[in-house]
Amino acid sequence: MAITSREITKKKLDLAIMRLQKGMTKIVPSGTKLSIAGVAKEAGVSNATIHNRYPEIAEKIRDLLKVGQIKNLQLKQQGLDRN
């Protein structure tokens, strides 16, 4: 079974997410925050491609951002509780 261009692009997007999370990017500057725009640039596609053709990737990025925000709030709360 041949691999489709859609599958290749999805794989590029997944790899871009992992590289951004680990800070080991190839295209965008190291330390670039996880975002749809950052993933798009790192994967070599447009923001619109993610929004229009890969909404599941857009949702995955949003979910990861929510998890990060929750962790940051928990850490801040722990710091306040110690004082």
C-alpha positions in Angstrom: 0.0 0.0 0.0 1.4 3.4 -1.0 1.8 6.1 1.5 -0.3 9.2 0.6 0.9 12.8 0.7 -1.7 13.4 3.4 0.0 10.7 5.6 3.4 12.2 4.9 2.2 15.7 5.9 0.5 14.3 9.0 3.8 12.6 10.0 5.7 15.9 9.4 3.2 17.7 11.7 3.5 15.1 14.4 7.3 15.3 14.3 7.2 19.1 14.3 5.1 19.0 17.5 7.6 16.6 19.2 10.6 18.7 18.1 9.0 21.9 19.5 8.1 20.2 22.8 11.7 19.0 23.2 13.3 22.3 22.0 15.1 20.4 19.2 13.8 22.2 16.2 15.3 22.1 12.7 13.7 25.2 11.1 12.3 27.6 13.7 14.6 29.0 16.4 15.2 26.8 19.4 12.9 27.7 22.2 10.0 28.6 20.0 6.8 28.0 21.9 4.4 25.4 20.8 1.6 26.9 18.7 -0.2 26.2 15.5 2.0 28.8 13.7 5.2 27.3 15.1 4.2 23.7 14.2 3.2 24.9 10.7 6.5 26.6 10.1 8.5 23.7 11.5 6.7 21.2 9.3 6.9 23.4 6.2 3.1 24.0 5.8 0.8 27.0 6.2 -1.3 27.7 9.2 -4.4 27.3 7.0 -3.3 23.8 6.1 -3.4 22.8 9.7 -6.7 24.5 10.4 -8.5 23.3 7.2 -7.0 19.9 6.4 -5.7 18.7 9.7 -8.2 19.9 12.3 -7.2 16.9 14.5 -3.7 18.3 14.7 -5.0 21.8 15.5 -7.0 20.2 18.4 -4.0 18.2 19.6 -1.9 21.4 19.8 -4.7 23.2 21.6 -5.0 20.3 24.1 -1.2 20.3 24.7 -1.4 24.1 25.3 -4.2 23.6 27.8 -2.2 20.9 29.7 0.8 23.3 29.8 -1.3 26.1 31.2 -2.8 23.9 33.8 0.6 22.7 34.9 1.9 26.3 35.1 -1.1 27.3 37.3 -0.5 24.3 39.6 3.1 25.3 40.0 2.2 28.9 40.8 -0.4 27.7 43.3 2.2 25.4 45.0 4.6 28.4 45.2 1.9 30.5 46.8 0.9 27.8 49.3 4.5 27.6 50.5 4.6 31.3 51.4 
